[in-house]
Amino acid sequence: RTNGAFIAMLLPGLFVLLINNYIPMFGVVIAFKRYRFNKDFFTSILTSEWIGFKNFEFFFKTPQAYEVTRNTILYNFVFIALGVVIPVILAIALNELLNKRLSNFYQSIMFLPYFLSWIVVSYLAFSMLSMENGFINRNIIRALGLESVNWYSEPKYWPFILTFFQVWKYTGYNAVVYHAAISGIDSEYYESAAIDGATKWQQTRFITIPLLQPVIIIMTLLAVGRIFNADFGLFFNVPKDSGALYSVTDVIDTYVFRALRNSNSVGMASASGLYQAVIGCITVFTANFIVRKIDKEKALFYRDVKSVPR
């Protein structure tokens, strides 16, 4: 009763959450059925044959299952690490700029790639990596008297190329988030430290980074929850779906897409999505549990029984 106004403010968001997130969970049952269309979507789900875990067997019994799972996890580990270190460094650097207009200009420039679709980025990559007229081959490699590199048939380069474009696209967004958190730190901390003779590095080490830890942990936990999900646009469009690169560019999402396109098995695609969601949920709960054991105040979510009113 005392929080009626706040509950009323929450209702529109809860309604959207119910429609967008919870009602569609009914469709999870497709992962356990041999889906066949019959009249309409709901009738199709009800009348399709129940086959248990056979849709999951398709993924786990394929020779590429280990390869695509390994690629998905390893790439995400690298993206998570670089997605913390580089944006935090840039956010601290932006905060130290005395000219705030220049700082805002740099933020805008770094933020711009985030709004580009992977289709646009893929053509940008092609303009750089094309064997005939690519910038790198034409202006650098040939200028040095070397032979052009066929980038789209050389797997050894692509872990670095994909990492570069992922970091380039998302670093600006993450840096803005961390910069906003730094801007919220009380300036009195820095003034007191300066009076005590602390250098800029000491202020960063003992004030900025410790006070950024809750935001870093939250961003990391959210990323960990999607460690079994890959950015489809990055891994499908940027390498141009080149078969020669599948060993290093094929991830769960691209593999399932091609399997669905070839076999038209909705149940198999649904099973893969459910597998990724369940494992991601377990991963984020495990990571949050570890953080909560270390410092529950920095966990993404926790329940303090002592604070619950009787």
C-alpha atoms as a printed R data frame, in Angstrom:
    type eleno elety resid chain resno      x       y       z
1   ATOM     1    CA   ARG     A     1  0.000   0.000   0.000
2   ATOM     2    CA   THR     A     2  2.792   2.431   0.834
3   ATOM     3    CA   ASN     A     3  4.495   1.817  -2.532
4   ATOM     4    CA   GLY     A     4  1.355   1.864  -4.680
5   ATOM     5    CA   ALA     A     5  2.563   4.746  -6.859
6   ATOM     6    CA   PHE     A     6  5.862   3.010  -7.597
7   ATOM     7    CA   ILE     A     7  4.110  -0.253  -8.413
8   ATOM     8    CA   ALA     A     8  1.800   1.608 -10.808
9   ATOM     9    CA   MET     A     9  4.879   3.043 -12.555
10  ATOM    10    CA   LEU     A    10  6.247  -0.477 -12.945
11  ATOM    11    CA   LEU     A    11  3.090  -1.934 -14.497
12  ATOM    12    CA   PRO     A    12  3.718  -0.838 -18.139
13  ATOM    13    CA   GLY     A    13  7.225  -2.283 -18.056
14  ATOM    14    CA   LEU     A    14  6.003  -5.504 -16.417
15  ATOM    15    CA   PHE     A    15  3.294  -5.811 -19.063
16  ATOM    16    CA   VAL     A    16  5.854  -5.496 -21.870
17  ATOM    17    CA   LEU     A    17  8.122  -7.992 -20.076
18  ATOM    18    CA   LEU     A    18  5.232 -10.461 -19.796
19  ATOM    19    CA   ILE     A    19  4.299 -10.165 -23.489
20  ATOM    20    CA   ASN     A    20  7.842 -10.073 -24.848
21  ATOM    21    CA   ASN     A    21  9.720 -12.450 -22.522
22  ATOM    22    CA   TYR     A    22  7.431 -14.804 -20.632
23  ATOM    23    CA   ILE     A    23  4.542 -15.742 -22.924
24  ATOM    24    CA   PRO     A    24  6.949 -16.773 -25.742
25  ATOM    25    CA   MET     A    25  8.498 -19.289 -23.316
26  ATOM    26    CA   PHE     A    26  5.624 -21.562 -24.299
27  ATOM    27    CA   GLY     A    27  7.486 -22.020 -27.578
28  ATOM    28    CA   VAL     A    28 10.317 -23.823 -25.742
29  ATOM    29    CA   VAL     A    29  8.321 -27.013 -26.238
30  ATOM    30    CA   ILE     A    30  9.261 -26.899 -29.949
31  ATOM    31    CA   ALA     A    31 12.748 -28.065 -28.959
32  ATOM    32    CA   PHE     A    32 11.222 -31.401 -27.948
33  ATOM    33    CA   LYS     A    33  8.951 -31.875 -30.973
34  ATOM    34    CA   ARG     A    34  9.239 -32.649 -34.691
35  ATOM    35    CA   TYR     A    35  7.638 -29.374 -35.715
36  ATOM    36    CA   ARG     A    36  5.260 -29.545 -38.657
37  ATOM    37    CA   PHE     A    37  3.101 -26.611 -39.715
38  ATOM    38    CA   ASN     A    38 -0.632 -27.239 -39.363
39  ATOM    39    CA   LYS     A    39 -3.173 -24.401 -39.871
40  ATOM    40    CA   ASP     A    40 -1.535 -21.943 -37.464
41  ATOM    41    CA   PHE     A    41  1.422 -21.649 -35.117
42  ATOM    42    CA   PHE     A    42 -0.267 -22.800 -31.889
43  ATOM    43    CA   THR     A    43 -2.063 -25.690 -33.583
44  ATOM    44    CA   SER     A    44  1.240 -26.712 -35.128
45  ATOM    45    CA   ILE     A    45  2.914 -26.874 -31.713
46  ATOM    46    CA   LEU     A    46  0.093 -28.930 -30.201
47  ATOM    47    CA   THR     A    47 -0.180 -31.412 -33.074
48  ATOM    48    CA   SER     A    48  3.544 -31.902 -33.774
49  ATOM    49    CA   GLU     A    49  5.057 -35.231 -32.713
50  ATOM    50    CA   TRP     A    50  6.866 -35.354 -29.365
51  ATOM    51    CA   ILE     A    51 10.408 -36.710 -29.907
52  ATOM    52    CA   GLY     A    52 12.117 -35.884 -26.623
53  ATOM    53    CA   PHE     A    53 15.808 -34.998 -26.892
54  ATOM    54    CA   LYS     A    54 16.352 -36.079 -30.515
55  ATOM    55    CA   ASN     A    55 16.644 -32.458 -31.650
56  ATOM    56    CA   PHE     A    56 19.515 -32.002 -29.202
57  ATOM    57    CA   GLU     A    57 21.233 -35.155 -30.493
58  ATOM    58    CA   PHE     A    58 21.582 -33.568 -33.923
59  ATOM    59    CA   PHE     A    59 23.913 -30.896 -32.527
60  ATOM    60    CA   PHE     A    60 25.906 -32.973 -30.077
61  ATOM    61    CA   LYS     A    61 26.526 -35.867 -32.462
62  ATOM    62    CA   THR     A    62 27.838 -33.773 -35.345
63  ATOM    63    CA   PRO     A    63 31.640 -33.680 -35.867
64  ATOM    64    CA   GLN     A    64 31.628 -29.872 -35.717
65  ATOM    65    CA   ALA     A    65 29.954 -29.709 -32.278
66  ATOM    66    CA   TYR     A    66 33.242 -29.466 -30.368
67  ATOM    67    CA   GLU     A    67 34.768 -27.020 -32.852
68  ATOM    68    CA   VAL     A    68 31.900 -24.526 -32.891
69  ATOM    69    CA   THR     A    69 31.460 -24.702 -29.100
70  ATOM    70    CA   ARG     A    70 35.201 -24.145 -28.595
71  ATOM    71    CA   ASN     A    71 35.211 -21.175 -30.971
72  ATOM    72    CA   THR     A    72 32.153 -19.631 -29.301
73  ATOM    73    CA   ILE     A    73 33.580 -19.875 -25.779
74  ATOM    74    CA   LEU     A    74 37.145 -18.797 -26.599
75  ATOM    75    CA   TYR     A    75 36.082 -15.792 -28.658
76  ATOM    76    CA   ASN     A    76 33.720 -14.671 -25.904
77  ATOM    77    CA   PHE     A    77 36.438 -14.988 -23.268
78  ATOM    78    CA   VAL     A    78 38.677 -12.728 -25.349
79  ATOM    79    CA   PHE     A    79 35.835 -10.275 -26.049
80  ATOM    80    CA   ILE     A    80 34.902 -10.090 -22.355
81  ATOM    81    CA   ALA     A    81 38.502  -9.425 -21.282
82  ATOM    82    CA   LEU     A    82 39.178  -6.795 -23.929
83  ATOM    83    CA   GLY     A    83 35.671  -5.376 -23.437
84  ATOM    84    CA   VAL     A    84 36.665  -4.435 -19.888
85  ATOM    85    CA   VAL     A    85 40.325  -3.451 -20.143
86  ATOM    86    CA   ILE     A    86 40.266  -1.211 -23.232
87  ATOM    87    CA   PRO     A    87 37.028   0.702 -22.469
88  ATOM    88    CA   VAL     A    88 38.073   1.323 -18.852
89  ATOM    89    CA   ILE     A    89 41.433   2.726 -20.004
90  ATOM    90    CA   LEU     A    90 39.712   4.971 -22.567
91  ATOM    91    CA   ALA     A    91 37.083   6.084 -20.044
92  ATOM    92    CA   ILE     A    92 39.787   7.093 -17.541
93  ATOM    93    CA   ALA     A    93 41.677   8.930 -20.297
94  ATOM    94    CA   LEU     A    94 38.533  10.801 -21.353
95  ATOM    95    CA   ASN     A    95 37.853  11.776 -17.758
96  ATOM    96    CA   GLU     A    96 41.344  13.264 -17.446
97  ATOM    97    CA   LEU     A    97 40.876  15.585 -20.439
98  ATOM    98    CA   LEU     A    98 40.570  19.160 -19.226
99  ATOM    99    CA   ASN     A    99 38.755  20.280 -22.387
100 ATOM   100    CA   LYS     A   100 35.274  18.754 -21.907
101 ATOM   101    CA   ARG     A   101 34.152  19.699 -25.417
102 ATOM   102    CA   LEU     A   102 37.055  17.729 -26.806
103 ATOM   103    CA   SER     A   103 36.159  14.855 -24.487
104 ATOM   104    CA   ASN     A   104 32.568  14.845 -25.786
105 ATOM   105    CA   PHE     A   105 33.858  14.930 -29.358
106 ATOM   106    CA   TYR     A   106 36.062  11.879 -28.738
107 ATOM   107    CA   GLN     A   107 33.143  10.045 -27.113
108 ATOM   108    CA   SER     A   108 30.983  10.692 -30.166
109 ATOM   109    CA   ILE     A   109 33.699   9.471 -32.530
110 ATOM   110    CA   MET     A   110 34.233   6.270 -30.520
111 ATOM   111    CA   PHE     A   111 30.479   5.714 -30.133
112 ATOM   112    CA   LEU     A   112 29.753   5.974 -33.879
113 ATOM   113    CA   PRO     A   113 30.815   2.404 -34.886
114 ATOM   114    CA   TYR     A   114 28.281   0.980 -32.406
115 ATOM   115    CA   PHE     A   115 25.444   2.217 -34.638
116 ATOM   116    CA   LEU     A   116 26.810   0.603 -37.798
117 ATOM   117    CA   SER     A   117 25.266  -2.715 -38.802
118 ATOM   118    CA   TRP     A   118 27.515  -5.701 -39.381
119 ATOM   119    CA   ILE     A   119 26.555  -5.550 -43.064
120 ATOM   120    CA   VAL     A   120 28.179  -2.113 -43.319
121 ATOM   121    CA   VAL     A   121 31.174  -3.296 -41.290
122 ATOM   122    CA   SER     A   122 31.551  -6.349 -43.549
123 ATOM   123    CA   TYR     A   123 31.857  -4.122 -46.626
124 ATOM   124    CA   LEU     A   124 34.328  -1.930 -44.776
125 ATOM   125    CA   ALA     A   125 36.361  -5.043 -43.964
126 ATOM   126    CA   PHE     A   126 36.144  -6.193 -47.597
127 ATOM   127    CA   SER     A   127 37.420  -2.818 -48.812
128 ATOM   128    CA   MET     A   128 40.463  -3.357 -46.604
129 ATOM   129    CA   LEU     A   129 41.011  -7.085 -47.197
130 ATOM   130    CA   SER     A   130 40.031  -7.663 -50.823
131 ATOM   131    CA   MET     A   131 42.805  -9.480 -52.671
132 ATOM   132    CA   GLU     A   132 42.521  -7.357 -55.825
133 ATOM   133    CA   ASN     A   133 41.748  -3.837 -54.625
134 ATOM   134    CA   GLY     A   134 41.860  -4.037 -50.831
135 ATOM   135    CA   PHE     A   135 43.615  -1.179 -49.069
136 ATOM   136    CA   ILE     A   136 46.047  -3.468 -47.229
137 ATOM   137    CA   ASN     A   137 47.068  -5.462 -50.290
138 ATOM   138    CA   ARG     A   138 47.206  -2.496 -52.679
139 ATOM   139    CA   ASN     A   139 48.708   0.209 -50.487
140 ATOM   140    CA   ILE     A   140 50.843  -1.733 -48.025
141 ATOM   141    CA   ILE     A   141 51.745  -5.266 -49.080
142 ATOM   142    CA   ARG     A   142 52.293  -4.579 -52.785
143 ATOM   143    CA   ALA     A   143 54.049  -1.300 -51.991
144 ATOM   144    CA   LEU     A   144 56.593  -3.362 -50.036
145 ATOM   145    CA   GLY     A   145 57.098  -5.638 -53.020
146 ATOM   146    CA   LEU     A   146 55.329  -8.621 -51.454
147 ATOM   147    CA   GLU     A   147 52.633 -10.885 -52.863
148 ATOM   148    CA   SER     A   148 48.997 -10.118 -52.095
149 ATOM   149    CA   VAL     A   149 47.361 -12.138 -49.335
150 ATOM   150    CA   ASN     A   150 44.038 -13.863 -49.981
151 ATOM   151    CA   TRP     A   151 42.630 -13.014 -46.575
152 ATOM   152    CA   TYR     A   152 39.330 -14.841 -47.154
153 ATOM   153    CA   SER     A   153 41.046 -18.201 -47.550
154 ATOM   154    CA   GLU     A   154 43.660 -17.915 -44.771
155 ATOM   155    CA   PRO     A   155 42.138 -19.013 -41.418
156 ATOM   156    CA   LYS     A   156 45.214 -18.100 -39.333
157 ATOM   157    CA   TYR     A   157 44.545 -14.350 -39.622
158 ATOM   158    CA   TRP     A   158 40.868 -14.345 -38.719
159 ATOM   159    CA   PRO     A   159 40.941 -14.699 -34.933
160 ATOM   160    CA   PHE     A   160 42.773 -11.352 -34.902
161 ATOM   161    CA   ILE     A   161 40.595  -9.769 -37.614
162 ATOM   162    CA   LEU     A   162 37.331 -10.718 -35.883
163 ATOM   163    CA   THR     A   163 38.649  -9.562 -32.511
164 ATOM   164    CA   PHE     A   164 39.725  -6.233 -34.011
165 ATOM   165    CA   PHE     A   165 36.315  -5.492 -35.533
166 ATOM   166    CA   GLN     A   166 34.417  -6.597 -32.437
167 ATOM   167    CA   VAL     A   167 36.540  -4.378 -30.186
168 ATOM   168    CA   TRP     A   168 36.344  -1.495 -32.676
169 ATOM   169    CA   LYS     A   169 32.551  -1.666 -32.810
170 ATOM   170    CA   TYR     A   170 31.725  -2.046 -29.114
171 ATOM   171    CA   THR     A   171 34.563  -0.271 -27.299
172 ATOM   172    CA   GLY     A   172 32.977   3.167 -27.709
173 ATOM   173    CA   TYR     A   173 29.694   2.043 -26.147
174 ATOM   174    CA   ASN     A   174 31.393   0.405 -23.164
175 ATOM   175    CA   ALA     A   175 33.735   3.372 -22.721
176 ATOM   176    CA   VAL     A   176 30.758   5.741 -22.508
177 ATOM   177    CA   VAL     A   177 29.166   3.520 -19.844
178 ATOM   178    CA   TYR     A   178 32.327   3.496 -17.746
179 ATOM   179    CA   HIS     A   179 32.909   7.205 -18.321
180 ATOM   180    CA   ALA     A   180 29.402   7.936 -17.010
181 ATOM   181    CA   ALA     A   181 30.202   5.876 -13.899
182 ATOM   182    CA   ILE     A   182 33.465   7.776 -13.383
183 ATOM   183    CA   SER     A   183 31.629  11.088 -13.768
184 ATOM   184    CA   GLY     A   184 29.386  10.049 -10.870
185 ATOM   185    CA   ILE     A   185 32.312   9.685  -8.460
186 ATOM   186    CA   ASP     A   186 32.393  12.488  -5.912
187 ATOM   187    CA   SER     A   187 35.177  14.949  -6.782
188 ATOM   188    CA   GLU     A   188 35.964  15.354  -3.067
189 ATOM   189    CA   TYR     A   189 37.750  11.990  -3.130
190 ATOM   190    CA   TYR     A   190 40.210  13.306  -5.700
191 ATOM   191    CA   GLU     A   191 40.588  16.664  -3.966
192 ATOM   192    CA   SER     A   192 41.431  14.954  -0.666
193 ATOM   193    CA   ALA     A   193 43.880  12.637  -2.397
194 ATOM   194    CA   ALA     A   194 45.565  15.559  -4.180
195 ATOM   195    CA   ILE     A   195 45.956  17.393  -0.874
196 ATOM   196    CA   ASP     A   196 47.623  14.278   0.562
197 ATOM   197    CA   GLY     A   197 50.064  14.298  -2.365
198 ATOM   198    CA   ALA     A   198 48.587  11.437  -4.424
199 ATOM   199    CA   THR     A   199 49.639  11.381  -8.063
200 ATOM   200    CA   LYS     A   200 47.187  10.904 -10.950
201 ATOM   201    CA   TRP     A   201 48.173   7.242 -11.188
202 ATOM   202    CA   GLN     A   202 47.606   6.745  -7.449
203 ATOM   203    CA   GLN     A   203 44.212   8.463  -7.674
204 ATOM   204    CA   THR     A   204 43.268   6.188 -10.554
205 ATOM   205    CA   ARG     A   205 44.520   3.072  -8.787
206 ATOM   206    CA   PHE     A   206 43.064   3.689  -5.345
207 ATOM   207    CA   ILE     A   207 39.925   5.739  -6.126
208 ATOM   208    CA   THR     A   208 38.708   5.387  -9.708
209 ATOM   209    CA   ILE     A   209 39.240   1.668 -10.282
210 ATOM   210    CA   PRO     A   210 37.877   0.497  -6.868
211 ATOM   211    CA   LEU     A   211 34.756   2.655  -7.283
212 ATOM   212    CA   LEU     A   212 34.322   1.348 -10.841
213 ATOM   213    CA   GLN     A   213 34.392  -2.275  -9.688
214 ATOM   214    CA   PRO     A   214 30.590  -2.651  -9.205
215 ATOM   215    CA   VAL     A   215 29.933  -1.434 -12.758
216 ATOM   216    CA   ILE     A   216 32.728  -3.606 -14.168
217 ATOM   217    CA   ILE     A   217 31.368  -6.660 -12.355
218 ATOM   218    CA   ILE     A   218 27.796  -6.042 -13.546
219 ATOM   219    CA   MET     A   219 28.915  -5.567 -17.164
220 ATOM   220    CA   THR     A   220 31.085  -8.690 -16.938
221 ATOM   221    CA   LEU     A   221 28.315 -10.821 -15.435
222 ATOM   222    CA   LEU     A   222 25.907  -9.734 -18.160
223 ATOM   223    CA   ALA     A   223 28.515 -10.669 -20.779
224 ATOM   224    CA   VAL     A   224 29.210 -14.009 -19.081
225 ATOM   225    CA   GLY     A   225 25.513 -14.834 -19.360
226 ATOM   226    CA   ARG     A   226 25.908 -14.824 -23.143
227 ATOM   227    CA   ILE     A   227 29.172 -16.746 -23.303
228 ATOM   228    CA   PHE     A   228 27.510 -19.528 -25.316
229 ATOM   229    CA   ASN     A   229 25.963 -16.998 -27.708
230 ATOM   230    CA   ALA     A   230 27.935 -15.428 -30.517
231 ATOM   231    CA   ASP     A   231 27.350 -12.226 -32.446
232 ATOM   232    CA   PHE     A   232 25.866 -13.709 -35.622
233 ATOM   233    CA   GLY     A   233 26.512 -10.620 -37.740
234 ATOM   234    CA   LEU     A   234 30.208 -10.582 -36.860
235 ATOM   235    CA   PHE     A   235 30.873 -14.255 -37.549
236 ATOM   236    CA   PHE     A   236 28.649 -14.606 -40.612
237 ATOM   237    CA   ASN     A   237 28.893 -11.320 -42.507
238 ATOM   238    CA   VAL     A   238 32.453 -10.128 -41.884
239 ATOM   239    CA   PRO     A   239 34.128 -13.379 -43.125
240 ATOM   240    CA   LYS     A   240 31.585 -13.465 -46.004
241 ATOM   241    CA   ASP     A   241 30.530 -16.995 -44.921
242 ATOM   242    CA   SER     A   242 33.722 -18.333 -46.495
243 ATOM   243    CA   GLY     A   243 33.905 -22.110 -46.178
244 ATOM   244    CA   ALA     A   244 37.699 -21.995 -46.029
245 ATOM   245    CA   LEU     A   245 37.447 -20.091 -42.738
246 ATOM   246    CA   TYR     A   246 34.909 -22.273 -40.914
247 ATOM   247    CA   SER     A   247 37.562 -23.772 -38.633
248 ATOM   248    CA   VAL     A   248 38.089 -20.382 -36.933
249 ATOM   249    CA   THR     A   249 34.897 -18.437 -37.778
250 ATOM   250    CA   ASP     A   250 32.173 -21.041 -37.289
251 ATOM   251    CA   VAL     A   251 30.304 -20.625 -33.984
252 ATOM   252    CA   ILE     A   252 27.103 -22.133 -32.616
253 ATOM   253    CA   ASP     A   253 24.864 -19.441 -34.092
254 ATOM   254    CA   THR     A   254 26.269 -19.612 -37.634
255 ATOM   255    CA   TYR     A   255 26.347 -23.417 -37.585
256 ATOM   256    CA   VAL     A   256 22.706 -23.626 -36.508
257 ATOM   257    CA   PHE     A   257 21.714 -21.048 -39.126
258 ATOM   258    CA   ARG     A   258 23.261 -23.068 -41.937
259 ATOM   259    CA   ALA     A   259 21.795 -26.296 -40.576
260 ATOM   260    CA   LEU     A   260 18.337 -24.706 -40.400
261 ATOM   261    CA   ARG     A   261 18.710 -23.312 -43.911
262 ATOM   262    CA   ASN     A   262 19.704 -26.704 -45.290
263 ATOM   263    CA   SER     A   263 17.381 -28.974 -43.305
264 ATOM   264    CA   ASN     A   264 14.522 -26.565 -42.467
265 ATOM   265    CA   SER     A   265 14.369 -28.133 -38.990
266 ATOM   266    CA   VAL     A   266 12.716 -25.592 -36.674
267 ATOM   267    CA   GLY     A   267 12.933 -28.048 -33.772
268 ATOM   268    CA   MET     A   268 16.698 -28.383 -34.079
269 ATOM   269    CA   ALA     A   269 17.170 -24.591 -34.152
270 ATOM   270    CA   SER     A   270 14.894 -24.254 -31.121
271 ATOM   271    CA   ALA     A   271 16.857 -26.960 -29.281
272 ATOM   272    CA   SER     A   272 20.098 -25.124 -29.935
273 ATOM   273    CA   GLY     A   273 18.639 -21.850 -28.698
274 ATOM   274    CA   LEU     A   274 17.340 -23.529 -25.537
275 ATOM   275    CA   TYR     A   275 20.743 -25.141 -24.949
276 ATOM   276    CA   GLN     A   276 22.468 -21.755 -25.220
277 ATOM   277    CA   ALA     A   277 19.923 -20.089 -22.936
278 ATOM   278    CA   VAL     A   278 20.074 -22.747 -20.208
279 ATOM   279    CA   ILE     A   279 23.879 -22.913 -20.193
280 ATOM   280    CA   GLY     A   280 24.066 -19.106 -20.218
281 ATOM   281    CA   CYS     A   281 21.672 -18.920 -17.261
282 ATOM   282    CA   ILE     A   282 23.704 -21.483 -15.310
283 ATOM   283    CA   THR     A   283 26.915 -19.615 -16.146
284 ATOM   284    CA   VAL     A   284 25.671 -16.218 -14.980
285 ATOM   285    CA   PHE     A   285 24.226 -17.673 -11.749
286 ATOM   286    CA   THR     A   286 27.523 -19.449 -11.064
287 ATOM   287    CA   ALA     A   287 29.572 -16.311 -11.728
288 ATOM   288    CA   ASN     A   288 27.223 -14.239  -9.564
289 ATOM   289    CA   PHE     A   289 27.465 -16.836  -6.772
290 ATOM   290    CA   ILE     A   290 31.274 -16.570  -6.824
291 ATOM   291    CA   VAL     A   291 31.130 -12.755  -6.729
292 ATOM   292    CA   ARG     A   292 28.579 -12.882  -3.907
293 ATOM   293    CA   LYS     A   293 30.862 -15.106  -1.847
294 ATOM   294    CA   ILE     A   294 33.701 -12.614  -2.283
295 ATOM   295    CA   ASP     A   295 31.651  -9.429  -1.782
296 ATOM   296    CA   LYS     A   296 27.853  -9.675  -1.894
297 ATOM   297    CA   GLU     A   297 27.487  -5.909  -2.262
298 ATOM   298    CA   LYS     A   298 29.070  -6.157  -5.739
299 ATOM   299    CA   ALA     A   299 26.949  -9.069  -6.941
300 ATOM   300    CA   LEU     A   300 24.433  -8.591  -9.734
301 ATOM   301    CA   PHE     A   301 21.647  -9.836  -7.460
302 ATOM   302    CA   TYR     A   302 21.472 -11.220  -3.933
303 ATOM   303    CA   ARG     A   303 18.966 -11.566  -1.109
304 ATOM   304    CA   ASP     A   304 19.932 -10.394   2.345
305 ATOM   305    CA   VAL     A   305 17.541 -12.225   4.652
306 ATOM   306    CA   LYS     A   306 18.458 -10.029   7.608
307 ATOM   307    CA   SER     A   307 17.242  -6.913   5.796
308 ATOM   308    CA   VAL     A   308 13.800  -8.347   4.973
309 ATOM   309    CA   PRO     A   309 11.214  -6.724   7.300
310 ATOM   310    CA   ARG     A   310  9.210  -9.042   9.527
